[in-house]
Amino acid sequence: MNEKFFSLKKEKQDKMINGAMQVFSLYGYRHASTDEMVRVCGVSKGLWFHYFENKPGLYSFVASYGLKYAMLELSMKPFTPGMDYFRLRYEIEACKMDMMEKYPYLPLFLNSIVREEDPDVAELIREPRQKYAEQLSGIMMQADYSALRNKEDYLLLIDMLDYTIEALMADGYRSPVFAPGRYLMEVQKHINAMQALL
């Protein structure tokens, strides 16, 4: 990444970062095109490659930036040790919705980064992706799982909820306008439904 990128006005930096996050999160690394990024944020293709050597370099920068921003935001939230698992899971999603104020596609991009397996970028993002996963794991380890542990397959229930929440987010982004409040209501409805089954 060209260090001159940070000499740009913050507004222009964020415009470029948001455009890249949007395209990468919607199409994944392999199918994302810089032409689409140009269309989305109105910055010339030449400008992209003035600051970023190539597509893997651009992806690596934006993914690392997004992960670091998310980790900072998560670190500033007062997740109380011993908080009920379901409440904590909801609060993490609420924190992601707060991130949208500055980076509207960051929550979806985070899901995309976690699942990205393209060999062109997998090694480039390995370290920041691992740090993000460790931070989330550390937060979740503080939760009270007693409502789930009486179930033999409680880890499967956790996976089911995670996949459901990820699908709800993807559905929200397919709407003409993502509505964070509606998304969080849907998350809470699905959490309540799972709790009712326990």
N, CA and C atoms as an extended XYZ file, in Angstrom:
594
Properties=species:S:1:pos:R:3:atomname:S:1:resname:S:1:resid:I:1 pbc="F F F"
N         0.851       -1.188        0.000 N   MET     1
C         0.000        0.000        0.000 CA  MET     1
C         0.882        1.232        0.000 C   MET     1
N         0.544        2.171       -0.873 N   ASN     2
C         1.286        3.421       -0.963 CA  ASN     2
C         0.942        4.305        0.231 C   ASN     2
N         1.970        4.696        0.984 N   GLU     3
C         1.757        5.517        2.184 CA  GLU     3
C         1.082        6.851        1.857 C   GLU     3
N         1.161        7.264        0.589 N   LYS     4
C         0.533        8.537        0.202 CA  LYS     4
C        -0.981        8.497        0.375 C   LYS     4
N        -1.536        7.277        0.451 N   PHE     5
C        -2.979        7.164        0.635 CA  PHE     5
C        -3.430        7.930        1.875 C   PHE     5
N        -2.640        7.853        2.935 N   PHE     6
C        -3.030        8.517        4.181 CA  PHE     6
C        -2.814       10.018        4.146 C   PHE     6
N        -2.197       10.516        3.067 N   SER     7
C        -2.083       11.967        2.933 CA  SER     7
C        -3.331       12.554        2.272 C   SER     7
N        -4.203       11.688        1.741 N   LEU     8
C        -5.484       12.146        1.202 CA  LEU     8
C        -6.355       12.676        2.335 C   LEU     8
N        -7.295       13.539        2.004 N   LYS     9
C        -8.261       13.980        3.002 CA  LYS     9
C        -9.028       12.759        3.491 C   LYS     9
N        -9.360       12.770        4.781 N   LYS    10
C       -10.043       11.626        5.396 CA  LYS    10
C       -11.334       11.285        4.664 C   LYS    10
N       -12.025       12.294        4.200 N   GLU    11
C       -13.283       12.084        3.475 CA  GLU    11
C       -13.050       11.239        2.217 C   GLU    11
N       -11.975       11.541        1.485 N   LYS    12
C       -11.673       10.789        0.264 CA  LYS    12
C       -11.194        9.382        0.607 C   LYS    12
N       -10.388        9.257        1.660 N   GLN    13
C        -9.965        7.922        2.107 CA  GLN    13
C       -11.190        7.052        2.388 C   GLN    13
N       -12.111        7.606        3.188 N   ASP    14
C       -13.294        6.833        3.573 CA  ASP    14
C       -14.171        6.507        2.368 C   ASP    14
N       -14.233        7.411        1.418 N   LYS    15
C       -15.012        7.170        0.202 CA  LYS    15
C       -14.445        5.962       -0.554 C   LYS    15
N       -13.131        5.923       -0.665 N   MET    16
C       -12.481        4.806       -1.362 CA  MET    16
C       -12.605        3.511       -0.557 C   MET    16
N       -12.392        3.594        0.745 N   ILE    17
C       -12.498        2.404        1.595 CA  ILE    17
C       -13.921        1.855        1.550 C   ILE    17
N       -14.911        2.738        1.667 N   ASN    18
C       -16.310        2.295        1.614 CA  ASN    18
C       -16.653        1.648        0.284 C   ASN    18
N       -16.173        2.231       -0.813 N   GLY    19
C       -16.441        1.651       -2.130 CA  GLY    19
C       -15.830        0.268       -2.269 C   GLY    19
N       -14.604        0.128       -1.803 N   ALA    20
C       -13.939       -1.183       -1.875 CA  ALA    20
C       -14.643       -2.191       -0.975 C   ALA    20
N       -15.004       -1.783        0.247 N   MET    21
C       -15.712       -2.695        1.150 CA  MET    21
C       -17.018       -3.169        0.537 C   MET    21
N       -17.741       -2.251       -0.072 N   GLN    22
C       -19.027       -2.610       -0.672 CA  GLN    22
C       -18.849       -3.658       -1.757 C   GLN    22
N       -17.935       -3.423       -2.658 N   VAL    23
C       -17.761       -4.333       -3.799 CA  VAL    23
C       -17.174       -5.670       -3.347 C   VAL    23
N       -16.167       -5.635       -2.488 N   PHE    24
C       -15.585       -6.887       -2.008 CA  PHE    24
C       -16.593       -7.701       -1.193 C   PHE    24
N       -17.410       -7.039       -0.392 N   SER    25
C       -18.356       -7.787        0.438 CA  SER    25
C       -19.485       -8.389       -0.391 C   SER    25
N       -19.884       -7.708       -1.452 N   LEU    26
C       -20.978       -8.215       -2.287 CA  LEU    26
C       -20.530       -9.310       -3.250 C   LEU    26
N       -19.291       -9.232       -3.721 N   TYR    27
C       -18.850      -10.155       -4.774 CA  TYR    27
C       -17.721      -11.085       -4.359 C   TYR    27
N       -17.117      -10.863       -3.203 N   GLY    28
C       -15.952      -11.648       -2.825 CA  GLY    28
C       -14.731      -11.156       -3.582 C   GLY    28
N       -13.569      -11.587       -3.132 N   TYR    29
C       -12.338      -11.091       -3.759 CA  TYR    29
C       -12.274      -11.410       -5.252 C   TYR    29
N       -12.493      -12.657       -5.604 N   ARG    30
C       -12.290      -13.113       -6.984 CA  ARG    30
C       -13.152      -12.349       -7.990 C   ARG    30
N       -14.407      -12.099       -7.636 N   HIS    31
C       -15.346      -11.496       -8.594 CA  HIS    31
C       -15.506       -9.988       -8.449 C   HIS    31
N       -14.832       -9.414       -7.486 N   ALA    32
C       -14.900       -7.957       -7.315 CA  ALA    32
C       -14.069       -7.286       -8.407 C   ALA    32
N       -14.602       -6.219       -8.961 N   SER    33
C       -13.851       -5.511      -10.005 CA  SER    33
C       -13.608       -4.058       -9.596 C   SER    33
N       -12.436       -3.574       -9.968 N   THR    34
C       -12.142       -2.171       -9.677 CA  THR    34
C       -13.040       -1.253      -10.498 C   THR    34
N       -13.501       -1.715      -11.666 N   ASP    35
C       -14.451       -0.915      -12.450 CA  ASP    35
C       -15.724       -0.645      -11.641 C   ASP    35
N       -16.176       -1.663      -10.906 N   GLU    36
C       -17.364       -1.494      -10.067 CA  GLU    36
C       -17.071       -0.546       -8.904 C   GLU    36
N       -15.865       -0.611       -8.360 N   MET    37
C       -15.485        0.306       -7.279 CA  MET    37
C       -15.473        1.746       -7.777 C   MET    37
N       -14.971        1.931       -8.998 N   VAL    38
C       -14.966        3.259       -9.619 CA  VAL    38
C       -16.397        3.775       -9.737 C   VAL    38
N       -17.304        2.898      -10.197 N   ARG    39
C       -18.708        3.281      -10.368 CA  ARG    39
C       -19.339        3.626       -9.014 C   ARG    39
N       -19.058        2.822       -8.003 N   VAL    40
C       -19.676        2.996       -6.690 CA  VAL    40
C       -19.226        4.277       -6.011 C   VAL    40
N       -17.924        4.569       -6.064 N   CYS    41
C       -17.448        5.726       -5.283 CA  CYS    41
C       -16.970        6.895       -6.135 C   CYS    41
N       -16.984        6.753       -7.455 N   GLY    42
C       -16.658        7.885       -8.316 CA  GLY    42
C       -15.209        8.318       -8.296 C   GLY    42
N       -14.305        7.385       -7.984 N   VAL    43
C       -12.874        7.686       -7.995 CA  VAL    43
C       -12.265        6.939       -9.178 C   VAL    43
N       -11.419        7.597       -9.934 N   SER    44
C       -10.886        6.992      -11.154 CA  SER    44
C       -10.069        5.742      -10.872 C   SER    44
N       -10.053        4.845      -11.854 N   LYS    45
C        -9.290        3.604      -11.731 CA  LYS    45
C        -7.801        3.909      -11.563 C   LYS    45
N        -7.335        4.921      -12.258 N   GLY    46
C        -5.936        5.306      -12.143 CA  GLY    46
C        -5.575        5.694      -10.723 C   GLY    46
N        -6.518        6.357      -10.032 N   LEU    47
C        -6.269        6.769       -8.661 CA  LEU    47
C        -6.157        5.557       -7.735 C   LEU    47
N        -7.008        4.553       -7.978 N   TRP    48
C        -6.923        3.327       -7.177 CA  TRP    48
C        -5.508        2.767       -7.249 C   TRP    48
N        -4.999        2.645       -8.480 N   PHE    49
C        -3.705        1.982       -8.647 CA  PHE    49
C        -2.517        2.925       -8.446 C   PHE    49
N        -2.814        4.198       -8.236 N   HIS    50
C        -1.768        5.116       -7.800 CA  HIS    50
C        -1.416        4.811       -6.332 C   HIS    50
N        -2.445        4.446       -5.570 N   TYR    51
C        -2.253        4.187       -4.144 CA  TYR    51
C        -2.084        2.710       -3.813 C   TYR    51
N        -2.615        1.850       -4.651 N   PHE    52
C        -2.550        0.410       -4.400 CA  PHE    52
C        -1.967       -0.267       -5.628 C   PHE    52
N        -0.918       -1.044       -5.404 N   GLU    53
C        -0.162       -1.633       -6.501 CA  GLU    53
C        -1.009       -2.535       -7.389 C   GLU    53
N        -1.868       -3.319       -6.762 N   ASN    54
C        -2.656       -4.301       -7.504 CA  ASN    54
C        -3.888       -4.671       -6.670 C   ASN    54
N        -4.719       -5.522       -7.228 N   LYS    55
C        -5.954       -5.919       -6.549 CA  LYS    55
C        -5.682       -6.651       -5.225 C   LYS    55
N        -4.728       -7.607       -5.162 N   PRO    56
C        -4.452       -8.232       -3.864 CA  PRO    56
C        -3.990       -7.213       -2.809 C   PRO    56
N        -3.181       -6.237       -3.231 N   GLY    57
C        -2.734       -5.206       -2.300 CA  GLY    57
C        -3.884       -4.359       -1.793 C   GLY    57
N        -4.809       -4.031       -2.679 N   LEU    58
C        -5.994       -3.260       -2.304 CA  LEU    58
C        -6.844       -4.051       -1.315 C   LEU    58
N        -7.098       -5.326       -1.652 N   TYR    59
C        -7.923       -6.157       -0.773 CA  TYR    59
C        -7.272       -6.303        0.598 C   TYR    59
N        -5.979       -6.593        0.593 N   SER    60
C        -5.250       -6.775        1.840 CA  SER    60
C        -5.351       -5.528        2.722 C   SER    60
N        -5.180       -4.357        2.108 N   PHE    61
C        -5.266       -3.110        2.871 CA  PHE    61
C        -6.665       -2.914        3.440 C   PHE    61
N        -7.686       -3.044        2.592 N   VAL    62
C        -9.060       -2.764        3.035 CA  VAL    62
C        -9.508       -3.793        4.075 C   VAL    62
N        -9.143       -5.060        3.876 N   ALA    63
C        -9.512       -6.094        4.854 CA  ALA    63
C        -8.822       -5.828        6.192 C   ALA    63
N        -7.517       -5.537        6.163 N   SER    64
C        -6.788       -5.259        7.404 CA  SER    64
C        -7.354       -4.025        8.101 C   SER    64
N        -7.651       -3.001        7.324 N   TYR    65
C        -8.214       -1.772        7.870 CA  TYR    65
C        -9.566       -2.052        8.528 C   TYR    65
N       -10.434       -2.779        7.815 N   GLY    66
C       -11.760       -3.092        8.343 CA  GLY    66
C       -11.701       -3.935        9.613 C   GLY    66
N       -10.809       -4.922        9.617 N   LEU    67
C       -10.666       -5.777       10.799 CA  LEU    67
C       -10.149       -4.979       11.992 C   LEU    67
N        -9.163       -4.110       11.756 N   LYS    68
C        -8.627       -3.293       12.855 CA  LYS    68
C        -9.690       -2.337       13.394 C   LYS    68
N       -10.458       -1.742       12.494 N   TYR    69
C       -11.516       -0.838       12.928 CA  TYR    69
C       -12.549       -1.596       13.763 C   TYR    69
N       -12.935       -2.778       13.294 N   ALA    70
C       -13.916       -3.586       14.023 CA  ALA    70
C       -13.380       -3.986       15.400 C   ALA    70
N       -12.103       -4.372       15.460 N   MET    71
C       -11.516       -4.760       16.746 CA  MET    71
C       -11.485       -3.590       17.721 C   MET    71
N       -11.191       -2.401       17.200 N   LEU    72
C       -11.188       -1.210       18.046 CA  LEU    72
C       -12.586       -0.948       18.593 C   LEU    72
N       -13.582       -1.012       17.722 N   GLU    73
C       -14.969       -0.772       18.155 CA  GLU    73
C       -15.406       -1.812       19.187 C   GLU    73
N       -15.073       -3.075       18.953 N   LEU    74
C       -15.442       -4.130       19.901 CA  LEU    74
C       -14.750       -3.928       21.242 C   LEU    74
N       -13.502       -3.453       21.203 N   SER    75
C       -12.750       -3.268       22.443 CA  SER    75
C       -13.310       -2.132       23.294 C   SER    75
N       -14.048       -1.217       22.676 N   MET    76
C       -14.602       -0.079       23.419 CA  MET    76
C       -15.982       -0.372       24.011 C   MET    76
N       -16.532       -1.543       23.708 N   LYS    77
C       -17.855       -1.900       24.233 CA  LYS    77
C       -17.705       -2.606       25.579 C   LYS    77
N       -18.544       -2.256       26.526 N   PRO    78
C       -18.438       -2.873       27.855 CA  PRO    78
C       -19.163       -4.222       27.908 C   PRO    78
N       -18.586       -5.233       27.257 N   PHE    79
C       -19.174       -6.567       27.333 CA  PHE    79
C       -18.886       -7.122       28.725 C   PHE    79
N       -19.915       -7.294       29.516 N   THR    80
C       -19.766       -7.705       30.905 CA  THR    80
C       -19.442       -9.194       31.004 C   THR    80
N       -18.350       -9.543       31.679 N   PRO    81
C       -18.069      -10.971       31.898 CA  PRO    81
C       -19.248      -11.637       32.605 C   PRO    81
N       -19.610      -12.817       32.143 N   GLY    82
C       -20.732      -13.540       32.738 CA  GLY    82
C       -22.080      -13.177       32.144 C   GLY    82
N       -22.075      -12.303       31.125 N   MET    83
C       -23.333      -11.939       30.464 CA  MET    83
C       -23.920      -13.190       29.795 C   MET    83
N       -25.217      -13.319       29.864 N   ASP    84
C       -25.897      -14.428       29.204 CA  ASP    84
C       -25.462      -14.530       27.740 C   ASP    84
N       -25.183      -15.745       27.269 N   TYR    85
C       -24.703      -15.959       25.899 CA  TYR    85
C       -25.584      -15.245       24.878 C   TYR    85
N       -26.894      -15.419       24.989 N   PHE    86
C       -27.797      -14.852       23.995 CA  PHE    86
C       -27.757      -13.325       24.009 C   PHE    86
N       -27.662      -12.744       25.184 N   ARG    87
C       -27.578      -11.281       25.286 CA  ARG    87
C       -26.269      -10.779       24.677 C   ARG    87
N       -25.183      -11.490       24.972 N   LEU    88
C       -23.888      -11.101       24.437 CA  LEU    88
C       -23.871      -11.208       22.913 C   LEU    88
N       -24.464      -12.276       22.393 N   ARG    89
C       -24.502      -12.462       20.929 CA  ARG    89
C       -25.248      -11.305       20.267 C   ARG    89
N       -26.348      -10.885       20.875 N   TYR    90
C       -27.112       -9.739       20.368 CA  TYR    90
C       -26.276       -8.465       20.453 C   TYR    90
N       -25.583       -8.243       21.563 N   GLU    91
C       -24.793       -7.023       21.749 CA  GLU    91
C       -23.662       -6.915       20.731 C   GLU    91
N       -23.091       -8.034       20.339 N   ILE    92
C       -22.054       -8.013       19.300 CA  ILE    92
C       -22.659       -7.539       17.977 C   ILE    92
N       -23.850       -8.009       17.660 N   GLU    93
C       -24.510       -7.557       16.427 CA  GLU    93
C       -24.867       -6.080       16.507 C   GLU    93
N       -25.283       -5.623       17.679 N   ALA    94
C       -25.593       -4.201       17.857 CA  ALA    94
C       -24.334       -3.361       17.659 C   ALA    94
N       -23.201       -3.850       18.121 N   CYS    95
C       -21.931       -3.152       17.919 CA  CYS    95
C       -21.605       -3.064       16.425 C   CYS    95
N       -21.852       -4.136       15.694 N   LYS    96
C       -21.608       -4.114       14.244 CA  LYS    96
C       -22.495       -3.079       13.554 C   LYS    96
N       -23.724       -2.940       14.041 N   MET    97
C       -24.620       -1.944       13.454 CA  MET    97
C       -24.096       -0.534       13.719 C   MET    97
N       -23.476       -0.322       14.867 N   ASP    98
C       -22.869        0.986       15.157 CA  ASP    98
C       -21.732        1.285       14.188 C   ASP    98
N       -21.005        0.252       13.769 N   MET    99
C       -19.899        0.430       12.819 CA  MET    99
C       -20.387        0.943       11.475 C   MET    99
N       -21.646        0.661       11.153 N   MET   100
C       -22.205        1.062        9.857 CA  MET   100
C       -22.277        2.574        9.686 C   MET   100
N       -22.292        3.281       10.795 N   GLU   101
C       -22.386        4.735       10.705 CA  GLU   101
C       -21.228        5.304        9.888 C   GLU   101
N       -20.045        4.745       10.070 N   LYS   102
C       -18.874        5.216        9.341 CA  LYS   102
C       -18.602        4.372        8.094 C   LYS   102
N       -18.788        3.062        8.216 N   TYR   103
C       -18.503        2.131        7.114 CA  TYR   103
C       -19.725        1.229        6.894 C   TYR   103
N       -20.660        1.680        6.046 N   PRO   104
C       -21.944        0.984        5.896 CA  PRO   104
C       -21.868       -0.502        5.525 C   PRO   104
N       -20.831       -0.911        4.805 N   TYR   105
C       -20.736       -2.316        4.399 CA  TYR   105
C       -19.784       -3.131        5.276 C   TYR   105
N       -19.251       -2.542        6.320 N   LEU   106
C       -18.277       -3.262        7.138 CA  LEU   106
C       -18.831       -4.543        7.761 C   LEU   106
N       -20.053       -4.554        8.334 N   PRO   107
C       -20.533       -5.816        8.917 CA  PRO   107
C       -20.572       -6.968        7.906 C   PRO   107
N       -21.055       -6.687        6.706 N   LEU   108
C       -21.091       -7.725        5.673 CA  LEU   108
C       -19.680       -8.084        5.226 C   LEU   108
N       -18.820       -7.095        5.140 N   PHE   109
C       -17.437       -7.325        4.733 CA  PHE   109
C       -16.716       -8.205        5.752 C   PHE   109
N       -16.980       -8.004        7.036 N   LEU   110
C       -16.366       -8.846        8.062 CA  LEU   110
C       -16.727      -10.313        7.837 C   LEU   110
N       -18.005      -10.576        7.549 N   ASN   111
C       -18.422      -11.957        7.261 CA  ASN   111
C       -17.706      -12.496        6.031 C   ASN   111
N       -17.565      -11.653        5.029 N   SER   112
C       -16.894      -12.043        3.792 CA  SER   112
C       -15.415      -12.356        4.028 C   SER   112
N       -14.747      -11.534        4.808 N   ILE   113
C       -13.324      -11.743        5.098 CA  ILE   113
C       -13.107      -13.079        5.806 C   ILE   113
N       -13.962      -13.361        6.769 N   VAL   114
C       -13.830      -14.604        7.542 CA  VAL   114
C       -13.935      -15.821        6.630 C   VAL   114
N       -14.734      -15.721        5.584 N   ARG   115
C       -14.959      -16.860        4.683 CA  ARG   115
C       -14.053      -16.849        3.447 C   ARG   115
N       -13.289      -15.783        3.246 N   GLU   116
C       -12.458      -15.654        2.028 CA  GLU   116
C       -11.352      -16.713        1.997 C   GLU   116
N       -11.312      -17.477        0.918 N   GLU   117
C       -10.322      -18.546        0.789 CA  GLU   117
C        -9.469      -18.411       -0.464 C   GLU   117
N        -9.626      -17.331       -1.213 N   ASP   118
C        -8.866      -17.185       -2.449 CA  ASP   118
C        -7.367      -17.226       -2.136 C   ASP   118
N        -6.612      -18.091       -2.837 N   PRO   119
C        -5.183      -18.214       -2.535 CA  PRO   119
C        -4.381      -16.937       -2.797 C   PRO   119
N        -4.909      -16.036       -3.633 N   ASP   120
C        -4.198      -14.783       -3.906 CA  ASP   120
C        -4.130      -13.871       -2.682 C   ASP   120
N        -5.093      -14.020       -1.762 N   VAL   121
C        -5.137      -13.105       -0.619 CA  VAL   121
C        -5.187      -13.792        0.741 C   VAL   121
N        -5.412      -15.082        0.772 N   ALA   122
C        -5.577      -15.785        2.051 CA  ALA   122
C        -4.381      -15.550        2.984 C   ALA   122
N        -3.174      -15.647        2.462 N   GLU   123
C        -1.988      -15.463        3.306 CA  GLU   123
C        -1.820      -13.984        3.688 C   GLU   123
N        -2.205      -13.079        2.797 N   LEU   124
C        -2.064      -11.648        3.072 CA  LEU   124
C        -2.920      -11.195        4.253 C   LEU   124
N        -4.070      -11.849        4.431 N   ILE   125
C        -4.984      -11.424        5.499 CA  ILE   125
C        -4.980      -12.384        6.693 C   ILE   125
N        -4.122      -13.384        6.651 N   ARG   126
C        -4.116      -14.417        7.696 CA  ARG   126
C        -3.967      -13.823        9.096 C   ARG   126
N        -2.978      -12.973        9.282 N   GLU   127
C        -2.703      -12.448       10.622 CA  GLU   127
C        -3.819      -11.557       11.166 C   GLU   127
N        -4.280      -10.522       10.417 N   PRO   128
C        -5.368       -9.702       10.982 CA  PRO   128
C        -6.666      -10.492       11.159 C   PRO   128
N        -6.922      -11.439       10.257 N   ARG   129
C        -8.135      -12.250       10.382 CA  ARG   129
C        -8.055      -13.114       11.650 C   ARG   129
N        -6.880      -13.655       11.924 N   GLN   130
C        -6.694      -14.476       13.118 CA  GLN   130
C        -6.854      -13.639       14.387 C   GLN   130
N        -6.316      -12.427       14.380 N   LYS   131
C        -6.450      -11.546       15.552 CA  LYS   131
C        -7.915      -11.203       15.817 C   LYS   131
N        -8.666      -10.944       14.744 N   TYR   132
C       -10.098      -10.650       14.872 CA  TYR   132
C       -10.834      -11.858       15.456 C   TYR   132
N       -10.538      -13.041       14.924 N   ALA   133
C       -11.191      -14.263       15.409 CA  ALA   133
C       -10.863      -14.499       16.884 C   ALA   133
N        -9.618      -14.247       17.266 N   GLU   134
C        -9.211      -14.427       18.664 CA  GLU   134
C        -9.913      -13.425       19.583 C   GLU   134
N       -10.080      -12.193       19.104 N   GLN   135
C       -10.771      -11.202       19.928 CA  GLN   135
C       -12.230      -11.601       20.133 C   GLN   135
N       -12.900      -12.004       19.056 N   LEU   136
C       -14.294      -12.434       19.189 CA  LEU   136
C       -14.402      -13.643       20.104 C   LEU   136
N       -13.497      -14.579       19.938 N   SER   137
C       -13.495      -15.774       20.769 CA  SER   137
C       -13.292      -15.403       22.243 C   SER   137
N       -12.385      -14.463       22.490 N   GLY   138
C       -12.143      -14.013       23.854 CA  GLY   138
C       -13.375      -13.377       24.478 C   GLY   138
N       -14.102      -12.594       23.680 N   ILE   139
C       -15.340      -11.972       24.168 CA  ILE   139
C       -16.364      -13.056       24.487 C   ILE   139
N       -16.510      -14.013       23.561 N   MET   140
C       -17.530      -15.050       23.727 CA  MET   140
C       -17.193      -16.011       24.874 C   MET   140
N       -15.910      -16.188       25.166 N   MET   141
C       -15.525      -17.083       26.264 CA  MET   141
C       -15.973      -16.543       27.618 C   MET   141
N       -16.244      -15.240       27.689 N   GLN   142
C       -16.688      -14.628       28.941 CA  GLN   142
C       -18.178      -14.828       29.195 C   GLN   142
N       -18.889      -15.352       28.184 N   ALA   143
C       -20.343      -15.483       28.295 CA  ALA   143
C       -20.743      -16.586       29.266 C   ALA   143
N       -21.943      -16.462       29.768 N   ASP   144
C       -22.552      -17.506       30.591 CA  ASP   144
C       -23.343      -18.422       29.651 C   ASP   144
N       -22.882      -19.655       29.513 N   TYR   145
C       -23.503      -20.620       28.603 CA  TYR   145
C       -24.449      -21.568       29.329 C   TYR   145
N       -24.789      -21.279       30.571 N   SER   146
C       -25.567      -22.235       31.361 CA  SER   146
C       -26.925      -22.551       30.733 C   SER   146
N       -27.509      -21.612       30.016 N   ALA   147
C       -28.806      -21.878       29.375 CA  ALA   147
C       -28.675      -22.886       28.236 C   ALA   147
N       -27.464      -23.058       27.732 N   LEU   148
C       -27.236      -23.983       26.614 CA  LEU   148
C       -26.589      -25.291       27.036 C   LEU   148
N       -25.806      -25.279       28.073 N   ARG   149
C       -24.954      -26.433       28.382 CA  ARG   149
C       -25.719      -27.673       28.812 C   ARG   149
N       -26.986      -27.514       29.167 N   ASN   150
C       -27.749      -28.709       29.509 CA  ASN   150
C       -28.130      -29.496       28.249 C   ASN   150
N       -27.831      -28.918       27.094 N   LYS   151
C       -28.063      -29.611       25.824 CA  LYS   151
C       -26.756      -30.267       25.390 C   LYS   151
N       -26.833      -31.522       25.038 N   GLU   152
C       -25.629      -32.259       24.651 CA  GLU   152
C       -24.950      -31.631       23.434 C   GLU   152
N       -25.748      -31.119       22.525 N   ASP   153
C       -25.210      -30.572       21.277 CA  ASP   153
C       -25.265      -29.040       21.254 C   ASP   153
N       -24.923      -28.399       22.375 N   TYR   154
C       -25.050      -26.940       22.449 CA  TYR   154
C       -24.140      -26.218       21.462 C   TYR   154
N       -22.986      -26.814       21.117 N   LEU   155
C       -22.109      -26.179       20.128 CA  LEU   155
C       -22.786      -26.127       18.759 C   LEU   155
N       -23.581      -27.149       18.462 N   LEU   156
C       -24.350      -27.148       17.217 CA  LEU   156
C       -25.400      -26.042       17.229 C   LEU   156
N       -26.021      -25.826       18.379 N   LEU   157
C       -27.006      -24.742       18.496 CA  LEU   157
C       -26.346      -23.378       18.285 C   LEU   157
N       -25.136      -23.207       18.805 N   ILE   158
C       -24.392      -21.956       18.616 CA  ILE   158
C       -24.093      -21.750       17.138 C   ILE   158
N       -23.640      -22.809       16.463 N   ASP   159
C       -23.385      -22.717       15.019 CA  ASP   159
C       -24.650      -22.350       14.260 C   ASP   159
N       -25.761      -22.968       14.630 N   MET   160
C       -27.032      -22.679       13.953 CA  MET   160
C       -27.395      -21.204       14.090 C   MET   160
N       -27.228      -20.671       15.295 N   LEU   161
C       -27.554      -19.261       15.507 CA  LEU   161
C       -26.608      -18.364       14.711 C   LEU   161
N       -25.327      -18.697       14.704 N   ASP   162
C       -24.355      -17.905       13.934 CA  ASP   162
C       -24.705      -17.879       12.453 C   ASP   162
N       -25.013      -19.044       11.883 N   TYR   163
C       -25.373      -19.105       10.462 CA  TYR   163
C       -26.675      -18.357       10.183 C   TYR   163
N       -27.622      -18.446       11.107 N   THR   164
C       -28.889      -17.724       10.935 CA  THR   164
C       -28.659      -16.219       10.937 C   THR   164
N       -27.849      -15.746       11.878 N   ILE   165
C       -27.572      -14.309       11.964 CA  ILE   165
C       -26.842      -13.834       10.717 C   ILE   165
N       -25.904      -14.636       10.236 N   GLU   166
C       -25.182      -14.278        9.012 CA  GLU   166
C       -26.139      -14.196        7.820 C   GLU   166
N       -27.082      -15.122        7.740 N   ALA   167
C       -28.072      -15.116        6.647 CA  ALA   167
C       -28.999      -13.908        6.761 C   ALA   167
N       -29.391      -13.550        7.978 N   LEU   168
C       -30.239      -12.368        8.177 CA  LEU   168
C       -29.522      -11.110        7.701 C   LEU   168
N       -28.236      -11.039        7.979 N   MET   169
C       -27.471       -9.875        7.537 CA  MET   169
C       -27.399       -9.823        6.017 C   MET   169
N       -27.095      -10.955        5.393 N   ALA   170
C       -27.025      -11.001        3.924 CA  ALA   170
C       -28.361      -10.597        3.310 C   ALA   170
N       -29.462      -11.079        3.889 N   ASP   171
C       -30.793      -10.691        3.397 CA  ASP   171
C       -31.011       -9.190        3.535 C   ASP   171
N       -30.574       -8.636        4.660 N   GLY   172
C       -30.727       -7.197        4.876 CA  GLY   172
C       -30.002       -6.383        3.832 C   GLY   172
N       -28.810       -6.817        3.450 N   TYR   173
C       -28.038       -6.096        2.442 CA  TYR   173
C       -28.600       -6.277        1.032 C   TYR   173
N       -29.403       -7.308        0.836 N   ARG   174
C       -30.047       -7.473       -0.480 CA  ARG   174
C       -31.238       -6.541       -0.643 C   ARG   174
N       -31.720       -5.983        0.460 N   SER   175
C       -32.821       -5.017        0.394 CA  SER   175
C       -32.302       -3.724       -0.226 C   SER   175
N       -33.205       -2.907       -0.781 N   PRO   176
C       -32.751       -1.637       -1.362 CA  PRO   176
C       -31.986       -0.764       -0.363 C   PRO   176
N       -32.408       -0.809        0.905 N   VAL   177
C       -31.717       -0.052        1.957 CA  VAL   177
C       -31.619       -0.952        3.183 C   VAL   177
N       -30.397       -1.094        3.699 N   PHE   178
C       -30.226       -1.895        4.904 CA  PHE   178
C       -30.760       -1.112        6.087 C   PHE   178
N       -31.632       -1.745        6.870 N   ALA   179
C       -32.235       -1.090        8.033 CA  ALA   179
C       -31.701       -1.751        9.301 C   ALA   179
N       -30.716       -1.120        9.971 N   PRO   180
C       -30.127       -1.737       11.164 CA  PRO   180
C       -31.143       -2.094       12.248 C   PRO   180
N       -32.116       -1.214       12.483 N   GLY   181
C       -33.124       -1.488       13.508 CA  GLY   181
C       -33.931       -2.736       13.192 C   GLY   181
N       -34.339       -2.870       11.942 N   ARG   182
C       -35.104       -4.050       11.531 CA  ARG   182
C       -34.247       -5.309       11.636 C   ARG   182
N       -32.977       -5.189       11.244 N   TYR   183
C       -32.058       -6.326       11.336 CA  TYR   183
C       -31.938       -6.793       12.784 C   TYR   183
N       -31.732       -5.858       13.709 N   LEU   184
C       -31.583       -6.235       15.110 CA  LEU   184
C       -32.867       -6.833       15.675 C   LEU   184
N       -34.030       -6.359       15.211 N   MET   185
C       -35.297       -6.961       15.624 CA  MET   185
C       -35.379       -8.411       15.162 C   MET   185
N       -34.933       -8.674       13.924 N   GLU   186
C       -34.941      -10.045       13.402 CA  GLU   186
C       -33.972      -10.934       14.172 C   GLU   186
N       -32.791      -10.394       14.475 N   VAL   187
C       -31.821      -11.146       15.275 CA  VAL   187
C       -32.445      -11.524       16.620 C   VAL   187
N       -33.080      -10.546       17.273 N   GLN   188
C       -33.685      -10.811       18.580 CA  GLN   188
C       -34.805      -11.840       18.470 C   GLN   188
N       -35.612      -11.785       17.413 N   LYS   189
C       -36.695      -12.763       17.215 CA  LYS   189
C       -36.130      -14.174       17.100 C   LYS   189
N       -35.040      -14.327       16.365 N   HIS   190
C       -34.456      -15.658       16.190 CA  HIS   190
C       -33.783      -16.136       17.475 C   HIS   190
N       -33.187      -15.237       18.215 N   ILE   191
C       -32.607      -15.593       19.514 CA  ILE   191
C       -33.736      -16.045       20.454 C   ILE   191
N       -34.832      -15.298       20.478 N   ASN   192
C       -35.963      -15.661       21.342 CA  ASN   192
C       -36.524      -17.027       20.970 C   ASN   192
N       -36.603      -17.298       19.651 N   ALA   193
C       -37.127      -18.584       19.200 CA  ALA   193
C       -36.238      -19.721       19.656 C   ALA   193
N       -34.906      -19.526       19.582 N   MET   194
C       -34.002      -20.587       20.035 CA  MET   194
C       -34.120      -20.781       21.540 C   MET   194
N       -34.185      -19.682       22.273 N   GLN   195
C       -34.316      -19.791       23.730 CA  GLN   195
C       -35.594      -20.543       24.114 C   GLN   195
N       -36.666      -20.320       23.368 N   ALA   196
C       -37.935      -20.975       23.662 CA  ALA   196
C       -37.859      -22.482       23.458 C   ALA   196
N       -36.933      -22.913       22.603 N   LEU   197
C       -36.794      -24.347       22.328 CA  LEU   197
C       -35.954      -25.074       23.379 C   LEU   197
N       -35.241      -24.318       24.194 N   LEU   198
C       -34.325      -24.959       25.163 CA  LEU   198
C       -35.066      -25.491       26.384 C   LEU   198
